[in-house]
């Protein structure tokens, strides 16, 4: 009986020892696993850091290259502006040339408000300013000229100007071959006449047979000078060739050029 109890006691101690061993072993394994989780993995952490540093360096290189490229692209624009600045400083009248323009048939610069007479029918072209035309007192002409338009409207207009044939025959050297006269307005409108039409000095007024008119270049109408800001301040004016002649459509205004061919 005593032996049986002793064996049971040893068995119980053995079981207790085994359980204690298993418990200690289990705790040790868990601790080792926890330590392994807490310990930093240098191989895995080092790679992202290195990669971030590498990317940062690449960005710096890209930014540096872009800065160099931008500065090289900006240089031509700056250089392009330099000639204009130098040109304006060395040629102060450049800005004033905005009020003048160049003739189609010559290198002469024609001031706004001037009248150019040119073409293959003249020995050399001529430019008249408004003041020069007004100074030609011997060729001055003022009259009330009758107008008839294509709608049948009749009216008198008062004009001040100069006789066109006086200008062509006295101030411009015409070639023997000259036969056509073309007037050109500021907006490009053109109308042609024969040289004989311009020479004629006895255009009529169907309502007053006593009146005879030459062809004139007018600078004033009904007491007011034409406004140069609205175009060349000149108008060509005719009387009638015969009663019923529709003459007003011939009155081209804003004339800046007369071409003789």
PAZAPA-4460 file (N, C-alpha, C; in steps of 0.05 Angstrom, whole numbers, plus 32768, in hexadecimal, padded with zeros to 4 digits):
% residues 261
    n_x    n_y    n_z   ca_x   ca_y   ca_z    c_x    c_y    c_z   seq   type   mol
   8011   7FE8   8000   8000   8000   8000   8011   8019   8000     1      X     A
   8026   8018   8011   8039   802E   8012   8047   8033   7FF8     2      X     A
   804E   801E   7FEA   805C   801F   7FD1   804A   802C   7FBB     3      X     A
   8031   8024   7FBD   801F   802F   7FA8   801D   804E   7FAB     4      X     A
   801B   8058   7FC4   8019   8074   7FC9   8032   8083   7FC0     5      X     A
   804A   8075   7FC5   8063   8082   7FBD   8065   8084   7F9F     6      X     A
   805C   8070   7F91   805D   8070   7F74   804A   8086   7F69     7      X     A
   8033   8089   7F75   8020   809D   7F6D   802C   80B9   7F71     8      X     A
   803A   80BC   7F88   8047   80D6   7F8E   805C   80DD   7F79     9      X     A
   806D   80C9   7F73   8082   80CD   7F5E   8076   80D4   7F43    10      X     A
   8061   80C5   7F3E   8053   80CA   7F24   8049   80E7   7F23    11      X     A
   803E   80F0   7F39   8033   810B   7F3A   804A   8120   7F37    12      X     A
   8060   811A   7F45   8077   812C   7F43   8082   812D   7F26    13      X     A
   8083   8115   7F1A   808D   8114   7EFF   807B   8124   7EEC    14      X     A
   8061   8121   7EF0   804F   8130   7EDF   8052   814E   7EE3    15      X     A
   8055   8156   7EFD   8058   8172   7F04   8072   817D   7EF7    16      X     A
   8088   816D   7EF9   80A2   8175   7EED   809F   8179   7ECF    17      X     A
   8091   8165   7EC2   808E   8166   7EA5   807E   817F   7E9D    18      X     A
   8069   8184   7EAD   8058   819C   7EA6   8068   81B6   7EAA    19      X     A
   8079   81B6   7EC0   808A   81CE   7EC5   809D   81D2   7EAE    20      X     A
   80AA   81BC   7EA5   80BD   81BE   7E8E   80AF   81C8   7E75    21      X     A
   8097   81BE   7E70   8088   81C7   7E58   8081   81E4   7E5A    22      X     A
   807A   81ED   7E73   8073   8208   7E77   808A   821B   7E73    23      X     A
   80A2   8213   7E7E   80BA   8223   7E7B   80C2   8224   7E5E    24      X     A
   80C0   820D   7E50   80C7   820C   7E34   80B5   821E   7E23    25      X     A
   809C   821D   7E29   8089   822E   7E1A   808E   824B   7E1E    26      X     A
   8093   8253   7E38   8099   826F   7E3D   80B2   8278   7E2F    27      X     A
   80C7   8267   7E2E   80E0   826E   7E20   80DB   8272   7E03    28      X     A
   80CC   8261   7DF6   80C7   8263   7DD9   80B8   827D   7DD3    29      X     A
   80A4   8284   7DE4   8095   829C   7DDF   80A6   82B5   7DE2    30      X     A
   80B9   82B4   7DF6   80CB   82CB   7DFA   80DD   82CF   7DE2    31      X     A
   80E7   82B8   7DD8   80FA   82B9   7DC1   80EB   82C4   7DA9    32      X     A
   80D2   82BC   7DA5   80C3   82C6   7D8E   80BE   82E4   7D91    33      X     A
   80B8   82ED   7DAA   80B3   830A   7DAE   80CC   831A   7DAA    34      X     A
   80E3   830F   7DB3   80FD   831D   7DAF   8103   8320   7D91    35      X     A
   80FD   830A   7D83   8103   830B   7D66   80F2   8320   7D58    36      X     A
   80D9   8325   7D62   80C8   8339   7D56   80D2   8355   7D5C    37      X     A
   80DC   8359   7D75   80E5   8373   7D7E   8100   837B   7D71    38      X     A
   8110   8367   7D6B   812B   836D   7D60   8129   8379   7D44    39      X     A
   8135   8390   7D3F   8133   839C   7D24   8141   838C   7D0F    40      X     A
   8133   838A   7CF7   813D   837C   7CE0   814D   8390   7CCF    41      X     A
   8167   8390   7CD3   8178   83A4   7CC6   8178   83A1   7CA7    42      X     A
   8175   8388   7C9F   8176   8383   7C81   815D   838F   7C74    43      X     A
   8146   838C   7C82   812D   8395   7C76   812A   83B4   7C79    44      X     A
   8133   83BF   7C90   8130   83DC   7C94   8144   83EC   7C84    45      X     A
   815B   83E1   7C81   8170   83F0   7C73   8169   83F5   7C56    46      X     A
   815C   83E3   7C49   8156   83E6   7C2C   8144   83FD   7C26    47      X     A
   812C   8401   7C35   811B   8418   7C2F   8129   8432   7C33    48      X     A
   813A   8433   7C49   8148   844D   7C4F   815B   8453   7C38    49      X     A
   816A   843F   7C2F   817D   8443   7C19   816E   844B   7C00    50      X     A
   8157   843E   7BFC   8147   8445   7BE4   813D   8461   7BE5    51      X     A
   8134   846A   7BFD   812A   8485   7C00   8140   8499   7BFB    52      X     A
   8158   8493   7C06   816F   84A5   7C01   8176   84A7   7BE4    53      X     A
   8175   8490   7BD6   817C   848F   7BBA   8167   849F   7BAA    54      X     A
   814D   849C   7BB1   8139   84AB   7BA3   813C   84C9   7BA8    55      X     A
   8142   84D1   7BC0   8146   84ED   7BC7   815D   84F9   7BB6    56      X     A
   8173   84E9   7BB4   818A   84F3   7BA4   8182   84F6   7B87    57      X     A
   8171   84E3   7B7D   8169   84E4   7B61   8158   84FD   7B5C    58      X     A
   8146   8503   7B70   8135   851B   7B6D   8146   8534   7B6C    59      X     A
   815B   8535   7B7D   816C   854C   7B7D   817A   8550   7B63    60      X     A
   8183   8539   7B57   8190   853A   7B3D   817D   8544   7B28    61      X     A
   8163   853A   7B29   8150   8542   7B15   814A   8560   7B18    62      X     A
   8146   8569   7B31   8140   8586   7B35   8157   8597   7B2B    63      X     A
   8170   858E   7B31   8187   859D   7B28   8188   859F   7B0A    64      X     A
   8183   8588   7AFC   8183   8588   7ADF   816D   859A   7AD4    65      X     A
   8155   8599   7AE0   813F   85AA   7AD7   8146   85C7   7ADA    66      X     A
   8153   85CE   7AF0   815B   85EA   7AF4   816E   85F4   7ADE    67      X     A
   8181   85E3   7AD7   8194   85E9   7AC3   8186   85EC   7AA8    68      X     A
   8173   85D9   7AA2   8165   85DA   7A89   8154   85F3   7A87    69      X     A
   8146   85FA   7A9D   8135   8612   7A9C   8145   862B   7A97    70      X     A
   815D   862D   7AA4   816D   8644   7AA1   8178   8646   7A85    71      X     A
   817F   862F   7A79   8189   8630   7A5D   8173   8637   7A4A    72      X     A
   8159   862F   7A50   8144   8636   7A3E   813C   8653   7A41    73      X     A
   813F   865E   7A58   8138   867A   7A5D   814C   868D   7A50    74      X     A
   8165   8684   7A4C   8179   8696   7A42   8173   86A1   7A26    75      X     A
   8169   8690   7A13   8163   869B   79F8   814E   86B1   79FA    76      X     A
   8139   86AE   7A0B   8125   86C2   7A0D   8131   86DD   7A16    77      X     A
   8143   86DB   7A29   8150   86F3   7A33   8161   86FF   7A1D    78      X     A
   8170   86EE   7A0F   8181   86F8   79FA   8171   8704   79E3    79      X     A
   8159   86F8   79DE   8148   8703   79C9   813F   871F   79CF    80      X     A
   813B   8725   79E9   8131   873F   79F0   8147   8755   79EE    81      X     A
   8160   874C   79F1   8176   875F   79F2   8179   876F   79D9    82      X     A
   8177   8763   79C0   817A   8773   79A8   8165   8788   79A6    83      X     A
   814C   8782   79AE   8136   8796   79AD   813C   87AD   79BF    84      X     A
   8146   87A7   79D8   814D   87BC   79EA   8163   87CE   79E0    85      X     A
   8178   87C1   79D5   818E   87D0   79CA   8185   87E1   79B2    86      X     A
   8173   87D5   79A1   816A   87E3   798A   815B   87FC   7992    87      X     A
   8149   87FA   79A6   8139   8811   79AE   814A   8826   79BB    88      X     A
   8160   881E   79C9   8171   8832   79D6   8182   8840   79C2    89      X     A
   818C   8831   79AE   819E   883D   799A   818E   884D   7985    90      X     A
   8174   8847   7982   8165   8854   796D   814B   885F   797A    91      X     A
   814D   8877   7987   8136   8881   7996   811E   8888   7985    92      X     A
   8121   888C   796B   810B   8893   795A   80FB   887B   7952    93      X     A
   8103   8863   795B   80F5   884A   7953   80D8   884B   795C    94      X     A
   80D4   8855   7975   80B8   8855   797F   80A7   8868   7970    95      X     A
   80B3   887E   7965   80A3   8892   7957   809B   8887   793C    96      X     A
   80A8   8872   7931   80A1   8868   7917   8087   8859   7917    97      X     A
   807A   8855   792E   8060   8849   792E   804B   885A   7920    98      X     A
   8050   8873   791C   803D   8885   790F   8043   8889   78F2    99      X     A
   8057   887A   78E7   805D   887C   78CB   805D   8860   78BF   100      X     A
   805B   885E   78A4   805C   8845   7897   806B   8847   787D   101      X     A
   8072   8830   7872   8083   882F   785A   8072   882B   7841   102      X     A
   8079   8839   782C   806A   8836   7813   806F   881A   7807   103      X     A
   805B   8810   77F8   805E   87F6   77EC   8073   87F6   77D6   104      X     A
   8077   880D   77C9   8088   880F   77B1   80A3   881C   77B7   105      X     A
   80A9   8822   77D0   80C2   8830   77D6   80CA   882B   77F3   106      X     A
   80E3   8830   77F8   80ED   882D   7813   80E9   8846   7824   107      X     A
   80DC   885B   7818   80D7   8873   7827   80C3   886E   783D   108      X     A
   80C6   887A   7854   80B3   8878   7869   809F   888F   7867   109      X     A
   8085   8888   7865   8071   889C   7860   8062   88A2   787A   110      X     A
   8061   88BB   7882   8053   88C2   789A   8035   88C0   7897   111      X     A
   8028   88B8   78AC   800B   88B7   78AC   7FFF   88D2   78A6   112      X     A
   7FEA   88D2   7896   7FDE   88EC   788F   7FEA   88F9   7876   113      X     A
   7FFE   88EC   786A   800B   88F6   7852   7FFE   88E9   783A   114      X     A
   8002   88F5   7823   7FF8   88EA   7809   8010   88E2   77F8   115      X     A
   8010   88CA   77EF   8026   88BF   77DF   801C   88BE   77C2   116      X     A
   802D   88C8   77AF   8028   88C5   7793   803E   88B5   7787   117      X     A
   8038   889E   777C   804C   888B   7773   8042   887C   775A   118      X     A
   8051   8868   7752   8049   8857   773C   805D   8857   7725   119      X     A
   8059   8846   7711   806B   8844   76FB   8069   885B   76E7   120      X     A
   8054   886C   76EB   8050   8883   76D9   805D   889C   76E3   121      X     A
   806D   889B   76F9   807A   88B3   7703   8098   88AE   7703   122      X     A
   80A7   88C4   76FF   80C4   88C2   76FF   80CE   88BB   771B   123      X     A
   80C2   88C8   772F   80C9   88C2   774B   80B0   88C8   775C   124      X     A
   80AD   88B9   7770   8095   88BC   7780   8097   88D5   7792   125      X     A
   8080   88DE   779B   807F   88F7   77AA   806C   88F3   77C2   126      X     A
   8074   88FF   77D8   8064   88FE   77F0   805D   891A   77F9   127      X     A
   8043   891E   77FF   803A   8938   7808   802D   8936   7823   128      X     A
   8035   8948   7835   8027   8949   784F   800F   895B   784B   129      X     A
   7FFD   895B   785F   7FE5   896C   785D   7FED   8989   785D   130      X     A
   8000   8990   786D   8009   89AD   786E   8015   89B5   7853   131      X     A
   8023   89A3   7846   802F   89AA   782C   8019   89AF   7817   132      X     A
   8004   899E   7818   7FEE   89A2   7805   7FDF   89BC   780A   133      X     A
   7FDB   89C2   7824   7FCD   89DA   782B   7FDD   89F3   7824   134      X     A
   7FF8   89F0   7822   8009   8A07   781B   8008   8A0D   77FD   135      X     A
   7FFD   89FC   77ED   7FFC   8A00   77D0   7FE4   8A12   77C9   136      X     A
   7FE6   8A2B   77D0   7FD0   8A3E   77CD   7FC8   8A41   77B0   137      X     A
   7FDA   8A3F   779D   7FD4   8A43   7781   7FC2   8A2C   7776   138      X     A
   7FC3   8A16   7784   7FB2   89FF   777B   7F9A   89FA   778D   139      X     A
   7F97   8A0C   77A1   7F80   8A09   77B4   7F66   8A0C   77A5   140      X     A
   7F53   89FB   77AE   7F38   89FD   77A1   7F23   89F7   77B7   141      X     A
   7F0E   8A09   77B7   7EF8   8A05   77CA   7EDE   8A0A   77BA   142      X     A
   7ECB   89F8   77BD   7EB2   89FB   77AF   7E9C   89E9   77BB   143      X     A
   7E83   89F0   77B5   7E6C   89DF   77BB   7E68   89CD   77A2   144      X     A
   7E6C   89B3   77A5   7E6C   89A1   778F   7E53   898F   7791   145      X     A
   7E45   898D   777B   7E2C   897D   777A   7E32   895F   7779   146      X     A
   7E23   8950   7788   7E27   8933   7789   7E0D   8924   7783   147      X     A
   7E0F   8910   7773   7DF8   88FE   776C   7E01   88E1   7771   148      X     A
   7DF3   88D3   7783   7DFC   88B7   7789   7DEA   88A3   777A   149      X     A
   7DF0   888A   777D   7DE2   8875   776E   7DC5   8871   7776   150      X     A
   7DBD   887D   778D   7DA1   887C   7796   7D91   8894   778C   151      X     A
   7D9E   88A6   777E   7D91   88BD   7774   7D91   88D5   7787   152      X     A
   7D9F   88D2   779D   7DA0   88E8   77B1   7DB2   88FE   77A6   153      X     A
   7DA9   8917   77A8   7DB7   892E   779F   7DBE   8940   77B7   154      X     A
   7DD7   894B   77B6   7DDF   895C   77CC   7DF8   896B   77C5   155      X     A
   7DFC   8982   77D1   7E14   8992   77CE   7E26   898E   77E7   156      X     A
   7E41   898C   77E2   7E55   898A   77F7   7E6A   89A0   77F2   157      X     A
   7E72   89AD   7807   7E87   89C0   7805   7EA2   89B3   780A   158      X     A
   7EB5   89B7   77F8   7ECF   89AB   77FB   7EE5   89C0   77F9   159      X     A
   7EFB   89BA   7808   7F14   89C9   7806   7F2A   89B6   7800   160      X     A
   7F3B   89BE   77EC   7F51   89AC   77E5   7F63   89B8   77D0   161      X     A
   7F70   89A7   77C1   7F82   89B0   77AB   7F7B   89A2   7791   162      X     A
   7F81   89AF   777B   7F7B   89A2   7761   7F8F   898C   775C   163      X     A
   7F86   8974   7757   7F97   895D   7755   7FA9   895F   773C   164      X     A
   7F9F   8969   7726   7FB0   896B   770E   7FC7   897F   7712   165      X     A
   7FC2   8994   7722   7FD8   89A6   7728   7FEF   8998   7736   166      X     A
   7FE8   8987   7749   7FFC   8978   7758   800B   8965   7745   167      X     A
   7FFD   8957   7734   8009   8943   7723   801A   8951   770D   168      X     A
   8011   8967   7703   801F   8974   76EC   8036   8986   76F6   169      X     A
   8034   8990   770E   8048   89A3   7717   805C   8998   772C   170      X     A
   8053   8985   773C   8065   897B   7752   806E   895F   774D   171      X     A
   8062   8950   773B   8069   8935   7736   8071   8932   7718   172      X     A
   8088   8926   7713   8091   8922   76F8   8084   8909   76EC   173      X     A
   8070   890D   76DB   8062   88F7   76CE   8071   88ED   76B5   174      X     A
   8071   88D3   76B1   807D   88C8   7699   8068   88CA   7682   175      X     A
   8073   88CA   7669   8061   88CC   7652   804E   88B4   7651   176      X     A
   8056   889E   765D   8045   8886   765B   802E   8886   766F   177      X     A
   802E   8899   7682   8019   889A   7697   7FFE   889D   768A   178      X     A
   7FEB   888C   7693   7FD0   888D   7687   7FBA   8886   769C   179      X     A
   7FC2   8879   76B2   7FAE   8871   76C5   7FB4   887C   76E1   180      X     A
   7F9F   8883   76EF   7FA2   888D   770A   7F91   887C   771D   181      X     A
   7F9D   8871   7731   7F8F   8861   7744   7F91   886D   7760   182      X     A
   7F7B   8872   776D   7F7B   887D   7788   7F77   8866   779B   183      X     A
   7F86   8866   77B1   7F85   8850   77C5   7F7F   885B   77E0   184      X     A
   7F6B   8851   77EE   7F64   885B   7808   7F72   884C   781E   185      X     A
   7F70   8855   7837   7F7D   8849   784D   7F75   882C   7852   186      X     A
   7F5C   8826   784B   7F52   880A   7850   7F57   87F8   7838   187      X     A
   7F66   8802   7824   7F6D   87F2   780C   7F5A   87F4   77F5   188      X     A
   7F44   8803   77F8   7F31   8807   77E1   7F3F   8817   77CB   189      X     A
   7F3A   880E   77B2   7F47   881B   779B   7F33   8822   7786   190      X     A
   7F38   8838   7778   7F27   883F   7761   7F39   884C   774C   191      X     A
   7F35   8845   7733   7F46   884E   771D   7F38   8862   770B   192      X     A
   7F48   8874   7700   7F3F   8888   76ED   7F54   888A   76D7   193      X     A
   7F4C   8896   76C1   7F60   889C   76AC   7F6E   88B6   76B3   194      X     A
   7F85   88BA   76A8   7F93   88D3   76AD   7F83   88EB   76A1   195      X     A
   7F74   88E5   768B   7F64   88FA   767F   7F4D   8902   7692   196      X     A
   7F43   88EF   76A2   7F2E   88F6   76B6   7F39   890A   76CA   197      X     A
   7F53   8907   76D2   7F5F   8919   76E6   7F66   8934   76DA   198      X     A
   7F6D   8935   76C0   7F74   894E   76B3   7F5B   8960   76AF   199      X     A
   7F44   8954   76AD   7F2C   8963   76A7   7F26   8978   76BC   200      X     A
   7F20   8990   76B3   7F1B   89A6   76C6   7EFF   89B2   76C4   201      X     A
   7EED   89A5   76B4   7ED3   89B0   76AF   7EBC   899D   76B6   202      X     A
   7EBF   898F   76CD   7EA9   897E   76D6   7E92   8990   76DE   203      X     A
   7E79   8987   76D8   7E62   8999   76DB   7E52   8994   76F4   204      X     A
   7E3F   89A6   76F8   7E2A   89A4   770C   7E10   89A4   76FD   205      X     A
   7E01   898E   76FD   7DE9   898D   76ED   7DD4   89A1   76F5   206      X     A
   7DD7   89AC   770D   7DC3   89BF   7717   7DCC   89DC   7714   207      X     A
   7DE5   89DF   770B   7DF0   89FA   7707   7E04   89F8   76F0   208      X     A
   7DFC   89FF   76D8   7E0D   89FC   76C0   7E24   8A0F   76C1   209      X     A
   7E24   8A23   76D2   7E3A   8A37   76D2   7E52   8A2C   76E1   210      X     A
   7E4F   8A17   76F0   7E65   8A0D   7700   7E75   89F8   76F1   211      X     A
   7E8F   89FA   76F3   7EA2   89E7   76E8   7EB7   89E0   76FD   212      X     A
   7EBD   89C7   7701   7ECE   89BF   7716   7EE5   89AD   770C   213      X     A
   7EFD   89B0   7718   7F13   899D   7713   7F10   8985   7727   214      X     A
   7F22   8972   7723   7F24   895C   7737   7F35   8966   774E   215      X     A
   7F2C   8963   7766   7F3B   896D   777D   7F41   8957   7791   216      X     A
   7F56   895B   77A1   7F5C   894B   77B8   7F54   895D   77D0   217      X     A
   7F3E   8955   77DD   7F33   8966   77F3   7F3E   895C   780E   218      X     A
   7F42   8970   7820   7F49   8969   783C   7F34   8973   7850   219      X     A
   7F1F   8981   7845   7F0A   898B   7857   7EEF   8988   7849   220      X     A
   7EDB   8981   7858   7EC0   897E   784D   7EAC   898C   785F   221      X     A
   7E9C   899D   7854   7E87   89AC   7863   7E93   89BA   787B   222      X     A
   7EAA   89C6   7877   7EB6   89D7   788C   7EC7   89C8   78A0   223      X     A
   7ECA   89AE   789D   7EDA   899F   78B1   7EF0   898F   78A3   224      X     A
   7F09   8991   78AD   7F1F   8981   78A3   7F1A   8964   78AA   225      X     A
   7F22   8952   7898   7F20   8936   789E   7F33   892E   78B5   226      X     A
   7F2A   891B   78C5   7F39   8912   78DD   7F4E   88FD   78D5   227      X     A
   7F68   8904   78D7   7F7D   88F0   78D0   7F7B   88D6   78E0   228      X     A
   7F70   88D7   78F8   7F6E   88BF   7908   7F5A   88AB   78FD   229      X     A
   7F49   88B4   78EA   7F35   88A3   78DE   7F3E   8899   78C2   230      X     A
   7F57   889F   78BB   7F62   8897   78A1   7F6F   88AF   7894   231      X     A
   7F7B   88AB   787D   7F89   88C0   786E   7F75   88D7   7869   232      X     A
   7F7C   88F0   786F   7F68   8906   786F   7F64   8912   7853   233      X     A
   7F60   8902   783E   7F5D   890C   7823   7F46   88FE   7815   234      X     A
   7F39   890D   7803   7F23   8901   77F3   7F25   890D   77D7   235      X     A
   7F21   88FC   77C3   7F21   8905   77A7   7F04   890C   77A0   236      X     A
   7F01   8923   7793   7EE6   892D   778D   7EE4   8935   7770   237      X     A
   7ECE   892B   7763   7EC8   8931   7747   7EAD   8940   7745   238      X     A
   7EAA   8950   7730   7E90   8959   7728   7E83   8944   7716   239      X     A
   7E70   894C   7707   7E62   893A   76F4   7E6E   893D   76D8   240      X     A
   7E6E   8928   76C9   7E77   8929   76AD   7E60   8933   769B   241      X     A
   7E48   892C   76A4   7E30   8934   7695   7E18   8934   76A8   242      X     A
   7E01   8940   76A0   7DEA   893F   76B2   7DE1   8922   76B7   243      X     A
   7DDB   891C   76CF   7DD3   8901   76D6   7DEA   88EF   76DD   244      X     A
   7E02   88F9   76DA   7E1A   88E8   76E1   7E1B   88E3   76FF   245      X     A
   7E1C   88CA   7706   7E1F   88C3   7723   7E3C   88C6   772B   246      X     A
   7E43   88DC   7737   7E5F   88E3   773C   7E68   88DC   7759   247      X     A
   7E56   88DB   776C   7E5F   88D8   7788   7E6E   88BE   778D   248      X     A
   7E68   88A7   7780   7E78   888F   7785   7E95   8892   777E   249      X     A
   7E9C   88A7   776E   7EB9   88AC   7768   7EC8   88B9   777F   250      X     A
   7EB9   88C2   7793   7EC6   88D2   77A8   7ED2   88BF   77BD   251      X     A
   7EE8   88B3   77B6   7EF6   88A1   77C9   7F02   88B2   77DF   252      X     A
   7EFE   88A9   77F8   7F09   88B8   780E   7F1F   88A8   781D   253      X     A
   7F2C   88B5   782F   7F43   88AA   783E   7F59   88A1   782A   254      X     A
   7F5E   88B1   7816   7F73   88AB   7802   7F8E   88AF   780E   255      X     A
   7F9F   889B   780D   7FBA   889D   7817   7FCF   889A   7800   256      X     A
   7FC5   8890   77E9   7FD9   888C   77D3   7FCB   888F   77B8   257      X     A
   7FDA   889C   77A6   7FD1   889E   778A   7FE6   8891   7778   258      X     A
   7FDE   887D   7769   7FF1   886D   7759   7FEC   8874   773C   259      X     A
   8002   887D   772F   8001   8885   7713   800F   886F   7702   260      X     A
   8001   8864   76EF   800D   884F   76DD   8008   8856   76C0   261      X     A
***
